[in-house]
Amino acid sequence: MKNQMYVTLFILTLLAGCGEKKETARTMSVPEISVARPSIQDITLTKEYPGYLTSEKTVDLVGRVNGTLQTVAYAPGSRVHQGQVLFVIEPTVYQDNVSQAEAALKTACANLEYAQNNYARMLEAVKTDAVSQIQVLQSKSNVAGSQAAVSNAEAALNTARTNLSYCTVRAPFDGTVSRNLVDAGGYVSGGVQPVPLATIYKDDRLYSYFNVADNQWLSMLMQGGDSIPRKVTVSLGKDGALSYPATLDYLSPNVDLNTGTLNIRARLDNPEGLLKSGLYVSITLPYGEQKQAVLIPDASIGTDQLGKYVYIVNDSDIVRYRHIETGQLVGDSLRQVIQGLSPQERYVTKALMKVREGMKVSPIFK
């Protein structure tokens, strides 16, 4: 009798244990998955374009006379001010030319004065027939020849002074100067053809050029009205770490038939000269507003051969694969969903590799 009781208790214990295992197995087979509903916000629609920076002005400093380069009066790569002396080419010969031209002009002026006085006397003398008419005409011709000589002397003096001014090369504007291409003591043969000495960049203001496809331009106009905002953002560095406000100030008057694009220019201030000409940048161009945009974290979106997708958890807590059409990145982490996801639906926020189509889950809002 006791043995039968022990057997009965053993069987009941086994059944109870099996029931607990089945319940535990049933619980463990439904994993907890973090879900959320999309965020709904009004956003500014933007497009990004690659571009590059260039200085507002770039001028080659050249030697235009012959002579020894006596002085390099700046530190290569330094910022200089308008009118600052940068190079001095040996001026001795050109100073002498100026002195000779000044003397020649004085002589020409003296001859002109004598000719004019002589002509005035001839006009008085011809009234009393003291001189012939031919002598008067000759005197008048001498006046004209002296006037021409003065004009030539003045031109020669201007040329001599201009050549002398070429001996001193000054900064045409505030900017940054490159390294010198000719060292002090070197000979400059600029009389025949200008010799490059350095390049100066006006970089307190920079331009960023970029191209917009004609169909994109028309699309932006259709969404943003008859014009687009003039304010844009210029970014550079990893993930656009450095951003600068800029203003659109030029739009090409025609579409390039070879590329089908419009060339646009943005202007940005660079008072410290930190940005350099030639840097590649990204230009963010706002062109419209989107009301009640659907946004989800970019990390919650997967990518496969069909494009972008998310996992949806339906009302029966079953996971469903959903292909979506995405838009722009908003802020640092949210991505606009243009099509494929409604504001009321729940999506899997993370651990996309742990879920699959048709899987039963226990959704947890986080």
LUMZADO-894386 format. One record per atom (N, C-alpha, C): x, y, z; residue in three letters. Coordinates in steps of 0.001 Angstrom, whole numbers, plus 500000, padded with zeros to 6 digits. Layout:
BEGIN
XYZALA/...
***
This chain:
BEGIN
500839498793500000MET/500000500000500000MET/500866501246500000MET/501919501192500845LYS/502838502331500902LYS/503570502492499581LYS/503956501356498994ASN/504661501451497704ASN/503781502094496635ASN/502522501745496617GLN/501605502333495645GLN/501459503842495860GLN/501449504265497132MET/501336505700497441MET/502575506448496953MET/503757505827497194TYR/505009506468496739TYR/505046506603495223TYR/504562505583494535VAL/504547505639493058VAL/503623506760492585VAL/502467506864493248THR/501511507913492866THR/502104509305493067THR/502772509533494218LEU/503404510834494489LEU/504498511146493479LEU/505273510127493083PHE/506365510305492118PHE/505831510743490752PHE/504711510093490365ILE/504113510438489066ILE/503579511861489078ILE/502923512254490187LEU/502411513622490300LEU/503535514656490253LEU/504646514306490904THR/505808515219490899THR/506354515399489501THR/506441514279488740LEU/506933514353487359LEU/506018515202486487LEU/504704514999486682LEU/503752515774485882LEU/503842517261486198LEU/503983517559487493ALA/504114518965487889ALA/505369519582487288ALA/506464518794487309GLY/507727519289486738GLY/507611519514485250GLY/506948518596484574CYS/506768518761483120CYS/505946520000482815CYS/504938520253483628GLY/504106521433483415GLY/504897522713483576GLY/505787522722484619GLU/506616523909484824GLU/507576524113483667GLU/508165522997483164LYS/509091523112482040LYS/508379523632480795LYS/507125523116480556LYS/506381523575479394LYS/506062525059479505LYS/505688525469480743GLU/505372526883480943GLU/506610527747480755GLU/507741527243481287THR/509001527989481136THR/509409528068479679THR/509271526945478970ALA/509624526923477549ALA/508737527867476763ALA/507425527907477121ARG/506512528787476418ARG/506885530244476648ARG/507303530565477899THR/507697531929478226THR/508975532324477511THR/509958531418477477MET/511249531715476868MET/511153531816475351MET/510166531222474749SER/510069531230473302SER/509548532551472754SER/509063533453473582VAL/508578534765473157VAL/509532535835473698VAL/510509536262472904PRO/511506537222473405PRO/510928538623473533PRO/511488539368474445GLU/511103540774474601GLU/511905541614473606GLU/511203542437472849ILE/511823543264471815ILE/511426544723472043ILE/512425545599471980SER/512181547037472160SER/511515547609470912SER/510393548316471124VAL/509665548926470011VAL/509355550380470347VAL/508944551117469328ALA/508550552518469511ALA/507662552921468351ALA/507008554041468501ARG/506224554619467415ARG/506992555810466835ARG/506808556106465556PRO/507550557197464920PRO/507301558537465594PRO/508311559390465525SER/508176560767465992SER/507633561621464852SER/506720562525465163ILE/506099563376464158ILE/506537564819464411ILE/507222565402463409GLN/507736566764463552GLN/507618567514462225GLN/507603568840462337ASP/507742569697461158ASP/509227569890460898ASP/509672569645459677ILE/511090569724459367ILE/511329570623458150ILE/512567571085458028THR/513011571834456851THR/513655570869455871THR/513176570883454640LEU/513724569999453616LEU/515029570575453075LEU/516036569751452995THR/517341570206452520THR/517927569189451551THR/518883569655450782LYS/519686568794449925LYS/521152569162450130LYS/522018568164450021GLU/523446568401450192GLU/524161568226448864GLU/525122569117448625TYR/525888569090447384TYR/527372569221447702TYR/528201568501446974PRO/529655568664447159PRO/530133569931446469PRO/531112570576447052GLY/531667571790446468GLY/533091572000446936GLY/533620573143446646TYR/534982573466447054TYR/535069574958447362TYR/536069575332448135LEU/536260576720448518LEU/537289577387447610LEU/537070578653447359THR/538046579444446621THR/538057580850447198THR/539200581505447134SER/539334582846447687SER/538517583850446878SER/538118584928447543GLU/537391585981446844GLU/538248586560445718GLU/539539586735445981LYS/540480587203444966LYS/541773586405445083LYS/542371586108443948THR/543672585450443901THR/544508586169442855THR/545637586737443271VAL/546456587553442379VAL/547896587054442420VAL/548485586889441237ASP/549896586558441133ASP/550714587841441210ASP/551646587878442156LEU/552567589008442274LEU/553750588734441359LEU/554056589675440472VAL/555092589442439461VAL/556100590584439452VAL/557316590269438963GLY/558323591279438688GLY/558221591697437238GLY/558122593013436975ARG/557903593510435618ARG/559080594319435103ARG/560194594284435824VAL/561409594968435384VAL/562595594029435579VAL/563709594381434980ASN/564937593603435146ASN/565731594138436327ASN/566311593226437072GLY/567150593653438187GLY/567277592582439244GLY/568152592831440191THR/568376591906441302THR/567299592099442365THR/566733591016442832LEU/565746591090443909LEU/566486591389445210LEU/566325592591445699GLN/567081593022446875GLN/566445592558448188GLN/565099592579448255THR/564430592340449542THR/563185591487449358THR/563017590502450247VAL/561752589803450429VAL/561248590225451802VAL/560261591118451832ALA/559908591829453063ALA/558720591231453799ALA/558535589918453754TYR/557432589296454488TYR/557808587858454823TYR/557094587280455763ALA/557285585870456108ALA/556346585026455248ALA/556852584026454539PRO/555988583204453676PRO/554800582631454447PRO/553623582749453849GLY/552411582236454471GLY/551765583177455462GLY/552309584366455630SER/551764585306456616SER/550662586157456008SER/549899586777456872ARG/548856587707456438ARG/549467589096456329ARG/549132589798455256VAL/549679591129455000VAL/548530592098454767VAL/548879593388454784HIS/547867594430454620HIS/548038595138453278HIS/546970595713452805GLN/546998596417451529GLN/548054597511451544GLN/548877597569450494GLY/549932598573450390GLY/551244598178451038GLY/551270597068451764GLN/552504596639452426GLN/553539596211451388GLN/554812596633451596VAL/555897596273450683VAL/556241594801450878VAL/556262594063449766LEU/556563592636449818LEU/557900592301449160LEU/558200592953448025PHE/559456592718447304PHE/560032594051446861PHE/561366594124446818VAL/562056595287446270VAL/563087594795445263VAL/562933595233444009ILE/563893594920442943ILE/564820596124442793ILE/566086595863442558GLU/567106596910442479GLU/566605598121441686GLU/566465599308442355PRO/565848600461441686PRO/566825601469441104PRO/568145601259441264THR/569118602304440909THR/568978602771439475THR/568990601836438533VAL/568912602190437113VAL/567626602949436810VAL/566536602561437411TYR/565245603166437117TYR/565119604541437759TYR/565795604744438899GLN/565839606088439481GLN/566614607034438574GLN/567734606524438009ASP/568510607345437070ASP/567675607673435828ASP/566903606705435340ASN/566050606963434181ASN/565026608053434470ASN/564490608067435687VAL/563548609106436068VAL/564226610466436084VAL/565437610514436626SER/566171611793436661SER/566459612305435255SER/566868611407434357GLN/567129611803432978GLN/565855612292432299GLN/564751611592432543ALA/563487612000431927ALA/563026613348432465ALA/563237613606433753GLU/562877614906434321GLU/563702616026433685GLU/565008615757433491ALA/565870616764432861ALA/565447617012431417ALA/565125615932430705ALA/564696616088429316ALA/563397616879429234ALA/562507616696430199LEU/561251617444430201LEU/561506618925430459LEU/562433619238431348LYS/562757620640431618LYS/563320621308430368LYS/564195620586429660THR/564762621132428419THR/563670621383427390THR/562772620421427239ALA/561685620574426272ALA/560782621742426637ALA/560529621914427909CYS/559682623032428347CYS/560361624377428061CYS/561696624442428286ALA/562433625674428010ALA/562410625989426522ALA/562604624990425684ASN/562559625210424238ASN/561171625674423798ASN/560136625099424413LEU/558779625509424069LEU/558547626967424453LEU/559017627358425614GLU/558838628740426050GLU/559546629701425092GLU/560777629351424687TYR/561517630197423741TYR/560778630286422410TYR/560278629145421934ALA/559584629135420650ALA/558314629969420705ALA/557601629896421808GLN/556362630671421942GLN/556665632176421982GLN/557708632576422716ASN/558083633992422778ASN/558537634498421401ASN/559309633661420705ASN/559784634044419382ASN/558617634204418409ASN/557658633332418524TYR/556485633410417646TYR/555680634680417934TYR/555575635045419210ALA/554850636270419572ALA/555561637494418987ALA/556901637528419015ARG/557639638655418429ARG/557467638704416915ARG/557456637535416308MET/557267637479414865MET/555903638058414460MET/554886637795415238LEU/553556638312414926LEU/553525639831415010LEU/554285640414415941GLU/554342641864416054GLU/555172642464414916GLU/556261641756414589ALA/557157642292413553ALA/556544642250412177ALA/555699641243411899VAL/555117641114410573VAL/554136642248410279VAL/553641642905411345LYS/552709644021411156LYS/553404645220410500LYS/554691645344410724THR/555468646458410141THR/556344645973409001THR/556076644780408537ASP/556840644160407449ASP/558314644015407786ASP/558621643917409118ALA/560017643736409531ALA/560494642320409252ALA/559560641377409199VAL/559896639982408879VAL/558923639512407816VAL/559319638452407147SER/558469637920406091SER/557415636967406666SER/556431636694405839GLN/555370635763406242GLN/555923634356406408GLN/556928634042405640ILE/557544632712405762ILE/558205632549407117ILE/558860633579407599GLN/559498633519408917GLN/558453633315410030GLN/557302633929409840VAL/556227633750410841VAL/555757632302410857VAL/555554631749409666LEU/555101630354409591LEU/556151629407410178LEU/557408629701409928GLN/558477628863410474GLN/558498628939411999GLN/558280630115412518SER/558241630290413977SER/557063629534414589SER/555928629584413890LYS/554742628840414375LYS/555010627348414359LYS/555707626879413328SER/556051625453413250SER/556989625052414379SER/557896625961414733ASN/558806625665415851ASN/558046625509417167ASN/556986626300417336VAL/556153626177418540VAL/555483624805418593VAL/554922624373417450ALA/554254623070417404ALA/555249621948417675ALA/556448622040417092GLY/557466621016417326GLY/557903620981418781GLY/558003622134419424SER/558392622185420842SER/557298621593421733SER/556039621864421367GLN/554931621272422135GLN/554941619742422048GLN/555222619229420840ALA/555318617769420682ALA/556481617217421492ALA/557575617930421529ALA/558740617483422296ALA/558427617428423783ALA/557636618410424251VAL/557227618393425665VAL/556346617186425944VAL/555407616898425055SER/554521615741425240SER/555327614446425285SER/556312614335424381ASN/557154613135424380ASN/557965613029425669ASN/558460614138426130ALA/559248614132427364ALA/558386613758428563ALA/557141614256428577GLU/556222613895429662GLU/555910612402429627GLU/555691611850428431ALA/555412610414428314ALA/556609609591428767ALA/557811610030428371ALA/559022609313428779ALA/559192609354430297ALA/558860610495430895LEU/558954610600432358LEU/557941609681433038LEU/556717609635432502ASN/555710608736433079ASN/556144607276432984ASN/556730606912431846THR/557214605537431680THR/558329605234432675THR/559233606184432830ALA/560350605981433767ALA/559846605848435202ALA/558864606663435563ARG/558311606581436917ARG/557537605272437118ARG/556832604846436064THR/556106603576436164THR/557077602419436370THR/558144602385435575ASN/559145601318435734ASN/559781601357437116ASN/559994602565437632LEU/560545602671438982LEU/559562602124440014LEU/558267602387439796SER/557266601874440748SER/557212600347440722SER/557530599736439550TYR/557533598279439454TYR/558647597653440306TYR/559614598457440691CYS/560707597926441516CYS/560234597574442923CYS/559138598172443349THR/558560597879444669THR/557228597184444461THR/557140595938444894VAL/555915595154444741VAL/555166595200446065VAL/553951595722446042ARG/553149595885447252ARG/551920594963447214ARG/551352594724448389ALA/550135593911448486ALA/548961594704447942ALA/548221594174446962PRO/547080594913446407PRO/545859594930447325PRO/545844594041448332PHE/544731593988449282PHE/545185593186450495PHE/544374593203451547ASP/544648592372452716ASP/544506590909452333ASP/545435590081452779GLY/545333588672452441GLY/546518587883452942GLY/546601586647452479THR/547679585735452845THR/548562585498451632THR/549883585562451839VAL/550832585452450731VAL/551525584098450787VAL/551693583496449613SER/552384582217449524SER/553890582424449714SER/554623581342449683ARG/556089581440449770ARG/556617582160448532ARG/557777582813448687ASN/558388583510447564ASN/559015582517446599ASN/558833582770445296LEU/559358581888444261LEU/560752582296443804LEU/561185583503444174VAL/562545583979443883VAL/563148584463445182VAL/564377584012445465ASP/565042584416446702ASP/565741585751446532ASP/565952586446447660ALA/566696587700447639ALA/568099587441447089ALA/568515588299446171GLY/569804588109445508GLY/569675587505444130GLY/568538586915443836GLY/568304586348442512GLY/567976587426441501GLY/568244587146440249TYR/567998588131439185TYR/566619587899438579TYR/565899588991438427VAL/564543588956437874VAL/564577589552436470VAL/564167588770435498SER/564129589245434108SER/562685589520433708SER/562116590555434303GLY/560714590856434053GLY/560475591875432984GLY/561550592376432339GLY/561365593401431327GLY/560675592892430090GLY/560940591624429731VAL/560336591041428540VAL/559021590373428871VAL/559019589555429918GLN/557818588844430347GLN/557786588822431870GLN/556635589149432482PRO/556561589186433947PRO/557017587869434585PRO/557741587983435688VAL/558274586823436400VAL/557468586633437688VAL/556822585474437897PRO/556062585250439147PRO/556974585295440369PRO/556533586022441373LEU/557272586127442632LEU/556538585418443772LEU/555219585498443797ALA/554398584862444839ALA/552936585020444440ALA/552050584448445252THR/550603584587445032THR/549960585066446321THR/549060586017446205ILE/548349586529447379ILE/546880586168447271ILE/546300585731448393TYR/544912585282448446TYR/544124586198449382TYR/543047586737448872LYS/542133587500449733LYS/541161586499450344LYS/541496586003451538ASP/540758584885452116ASP/539966585247453364ASP/539759586560453619ASP/538861586908454722ASP/537410586668454335ASP/537193586445453037ARG/535891586034452524ARG/536135584979451457ARG/535382583879451541LEU/535574582769450618LEU/534297582513449834LEU/534466581878448680TYR/533340581439447874TYR/533340579914447812TYR/532150579348447806SER/531994577906447625SER/531136577675446396SER/531701577010445407TYR/530986576729444167TYR/530465575288444179TYR/529252575101443678PHE/528697573759443558PHE/527696573754442408PHE/527364572555441943ASN/526476572392440790ASN/525197571669441202ASN/524072572141440679VAL/522761571543440936VAL/522177571096439605VAL/521744569833439538ALA/521131569326438315ALA/519860570112438002ALA/519604570315436715ASP/518467571146436326ASP/517140570592436827ASP/516964569254436817ASN/515706568683437292ASN/515549568851438797ASN/516667568785439535GLN/516597569025440973GLN/516231570478441251GLN/516791571368440453TRP/516477572786440634TRP/514992573051440418TRP/514433572472439356LEU/513010572651439085LEU/512165572047440194LEU/512588570893440717SER/511851570252441807SER/511848571129443046SER/512984571746443352MET/513063572628444515MET/512185573857444332MET/512149574393443125LEU/511301575550442878LEU/509832575195443037LEU/509463573995442591MET/508071573567442705MET/507665573384444162MET/508596572961444997GLN/508276572743446404GLN/508441573993447240GLN/509344574879446812GLY/509641576039447640GLY/509114577351447117GLY/508395577357446021GLY/507884578597445459GLY/508774579084444335GLY/508721580411444074ASP/509461580964442939ASP/510917581236443252ASP/511370580938444455SER/512769581130444810SER/513119580187445951SER/514401580076446228ILE/514852579255447342ILE/515547580151448353ILE/515665579717449604PRO/516322580556450609PRO/517763580870450224PRO/518189582068450571ARG/519551582483450257ARG/520546581989451307ARG/520060581603452478LYS/520943581160453544LYS/521193579654453434LYS/522460579268453434VAL/522845577870453356VAL/523901577606454425VAL/524297576333454544THR/525332575935455501THR/526452575226454758THR/527664575629455043VAL/528848574999454460VAL/529524574180455549VAL/529716572879455293SER/530282571973456298SER/531519571293455735SER/532440570985456624LEU/533627570236456239LEU/534131569468457446LEU/535068568584457202GLY/535555567719458261GLY/534760566440458333GLY/535158565546459204LYS/534485564267459343LYS/533051564465459808LYS/532112563916459020ASP/530676564018459317ASP/530226565466459448ASP/530893566381458747GLY/530494567790458786GLY/530673568416460147GLY/531794568074460821ALA/532010568548462188ALA/532092570068462264ALA/532619570709461217LEU/532731572166461193LEU/531687572717460225LEU/530875573638460725SER/529817574221459889SER/529887575735459953SER/529640576374458812TYR/529699577822458716TYR/528471578326457950TYR/527842579404458424PRO/526718579982457670PRO/527238580671456418PRO/526473580586455346ALA/526865581202454084ALA/525624581745453389ALA/525858582572452375THR/524771583210451639THR/524967582993450142THR/523908582557449464LEU/523980582409448018LEU/524046583795447376LEU/525029584005446502ASP/525152585313445867ASP/525346585223444354ASP/525301584003443803TYR/525434583884442349TYR/524727582624441880TYR/523966582788440801LEU/523308581669440127LEU/523596581799438643LEU/524129580738438062SER/524443580766436639SER/523208581142435830SER/523361582039434846PRO/522197582448434048PRO/521736581393433051PRO/522477580317432924ASN/522087579283431965ASN/522478577909432481ASN/521844576889431913VAL/522171575502432239VAL/523281575038431299VAL/524323574445431885ASP/525417573903431075ASP/524892572699430287ASP/524899572804428962LEU/524345571740428137LEU/525188570464428210LEU/526459570584428547ASN/527321569400428631ASN/527049568577429884ASN/526724569261430983THR/526517568564432257THR/525076568593432732THR/524251569480432164GLY/522869569594432616GLY/522738570143434018GLY/523661571037434395THR/523659571569435760THR/523706573088435747THR/523292573648436872LEU/523424575073437145LEU/524553575269438142LEU/525416576241437878ASN/526501576542438808ASN/526039577607439797ASN/526239577346441086ILE/525800578244442155ILE/526994578562443044ILE/526987579765443594ARG/528070580178444486ARG/527504580666445809ARG/528143580228446890ALA/527795580700448233ALA/528976581476448802ALA/528687582538449523ARG/529720583388450112ARG/529724583212451621ARG/530917583035452214LEU/531013582919453668LEU/532184583722454175LEU/532046584248455381ASP/533101585045455998ASP/534148584134456616ASP/535405584589456542ASN/536535583826457082ASN/537520584813457695ASN/537086585572458720PRO/537903586679459228PRO/539245586249459804PRO/539327585066460358GLU/540578584594460955GLU/541467583883459940GLU/540958583652458752GLY/541754582969457739GLY/541975581501458022GLY/541080580882458805LEU/541266579468459159LEU/540975578552457973LEU/539948578883457198LEU/539611578071456028LEU/540518578456454861LEU/540852577466454038LYS/541789577692452948LYS/541143577403451596LYS/541584578140450604SER/541122577922449246SER/541494576522448790SER/540544575847448117GLY/540780574502447618GLY/540200573402448481GLY/539725573734449693LEU/539128572714450556LEU/537812572227449956LEU/537587570910450018TYR/536306570350449587TYR/535318570415450750TYR/534094570815450440VAL/533080571040451471VAL/531758570433451022VAL/530800570453451939SER/529432570022451643SER/528506571196451905SER/527663571512450939ILE/526738572635451063ILE/525338572100451296ILE/524731572507452412THR/523360572110452731THR/522422573223452294THR/521560572890451344LEU/520681573882450728LEU/519238573618451134LEU/518624574471451965PRO/517206574306452314PRO/516318574776451168PRO/515228574052450921TYR/514390574431449798TYR/512891574326450089TYR/512491573930451302GLY/511062573828451589GLY/510812573345453005GLY/509536573230453352GLU/509113572756454672GLU/508234571523454510GLU/508365570571455442GLN/507532569376455450GLN/506788569324456786GLN/505489569433456726LYS/504677569375457938LYS/504417567918458315LYS/504424567643459620GLN/504087566329460161GLN/504915565216459500GLN/506204565414459479ALA/507084564404458895ALA/507237563224459850ALA/507320562007459291VAL/507493560780460075VAL/508989560533460235VAL/509459560450461485LEU/510883560303461775LEU/511123559105462682LEU/512172558351462388ILE/512613557267463261ILE/514139557309463329ILE/514734556681464360PRO/516204556663464434PRO/516814555964463223PRO/517872556542462706ASP/518535555962461540ASP/519061554567461856ASP/519408554322463120ALA/519931553013463511ALA/518867551923463468ALA/517594552299463425SER/516515551314463392SER/516185550860461969SER/516894551403460993ILE/516627551094459583ILE/517695550153459062ILE/517272549061458445GLY/518192548121457841GLY/518303548331456342GLY/519308547692455749THR/519532547806454304THR/519754546418453721THR/519059546109452635ASP/519288544854451923ASP/519262545133450423ASP/519141544097449616GLN/519190544280448176GLN/518014545074447638GLN/516917545078448365LEU/515736545824447929LEU/515764547279448378LEU/516706547621449245GLY/516799548985449733GLY/516673549052451250GLY/515966550042451733LYS/515813550260453163LYS/514569549532453677LYS/514679549044454931TYR/513544548342455515TYR/513530548528457021TYR/512366548258457622VAL/512220548201459079VAL/511389546963459408VAL/511428546558460678TYR/510568545487461164TYR/509420546113461946TYR/508201545762461528ILE/506988546253462175ILE/506443545163463097ILE/505909545571464248VAL/505216544640465145VAL/503726544969465064VAL/502929544023464548ASN/501506544307464340ASN/500719544129465644ASN/499398544239465532ASP/498548544165466732ASP/498578542795467379ASP/498965541763466622SER/499075540409467181SER/500486540138467702SER/501299541155467798ASP/502685541039468261ASP/503508540127467355ASP/503207540162466074ILE/503962539402465083ILE/504851540366464300ILE/506112539974464100VAL/507069540807463377VAL/506800540702461878VAL/506775541882461196ARG/506585541926459758ARG/507690542777459122ARG/508252542246458045TYR/509243542975457265TYR/508540544056456450TYR/509098545275456413ARG/508447546360455691ARG/509506547177454934ARG/509373547205453624HIS/510237548063452816HIS/509750549507452923HIS/510681550463453099ILE/510312551874453259ILE/511132552742452312ILE/510614553936452077GLU/511349554953451321GLU/511784556036452300GLU/513072556282452354THR/513608557222453336THR/513952558560452686THR/513998559576453534GLY/514383560915453098GLY/515672561343453767GLY/515714562587454156GLN/516947563161454680GLN/517145562854456155GLN/518384563020456584LEU/518732562883457990LEU/518407564182458698LEU/517717564097459830VAL/517326565264460603VAL/518110565240461907VAL/518853566307462156GLY/519712566295463332GLY/520854565319463131GLY/521211564623464187ASP/522315563676464104ASP/521859562227464003ASP/520580561940464284SER/520201560530464389SER/518870560168463745SER/517966561113463531LEU/516646560782463014LEU/516637560811461484LEU/515895559862460904ARG/515774559768459453ARG/514306559921459055ARG/514055560733458056GLN/512695560914457564GLN/512250559681456784GLN/511036559208457064VAL/510434558106456321VAL/509353558692455429VAL/509573558650454128ILE/508639559252453184ILE/507446558336452927ILE/507695557026452858GLN/506625556089452534GLN/506915554736453167GLN/505836554060453648GLY/505982552708454168GLY/505759552563455655GLY/505589553668456378LEU/505410553591457823LEU/504451554684458254LEU/503401554288459017SER/502424555266459498SER/502742555644460937SER/502263556793461403PRO/502584557247462763PRO/502075556309463856PRO/501026555491463577GLN/500451554635464615GLN/501164553284464738GLN/501990552938463804GLU/502613551620463809GLU/503815551569464751GLU/504056550326465227ARG/505208550085466087ARG/506339549471465264ARG/507544549952465484TYR/508692549405464768TYR/509740548933465771TYR/510540547975465363VAL/511616547467466207VAL/512740548484466204VAL/513151548913467400THR/514118550000467485THR/515563549527467362THR/515871548294467807LYS/517252547826467757LYS/517261546301467707LYS/518456545762467655ALA/518639544301467578ALA/517896543718466375ALA/518088544327465205LEU/517386543863464017LEU/517800542453463619LEU/518989542032463985MET/519465540699463630MET/518797539602464466MET/518123539978465536LYS/517511538988466415LYS/516055538709466065LYS/515506539449465120VAL/514105539236464745VAL/514035538806463291VAL/512890538243462929ARG/512679537788461552ARG/511199537864461222ARG/510873537766459958GLU/509496537820459481GLU/508662536718460124GLU/507488537089460686GLY/506557536135461263GLY/506873535724462680GLY/507857536279463290MET/508277535919464642MET/507321536509465676MET/506975535745466684LYS/506154536196467797LYS/507055536874468833LYS/506712538080469274VAL/507554538795470223VAL/506706539396471318VAL/507387539826472348SER/506738540552473433SER/507252541996473369SER/506500542920472759PRO/506997544268472538PRO/507122545070473850PRO/508224545790473964ILE/508488546634475126ILE/508786548045474615ILE/507981549021475055PHE/508216550413474665PHE/509359550986475481PHE/510328551564474781LYS/511464552200475461LYS/511727553537474803LYS/
***
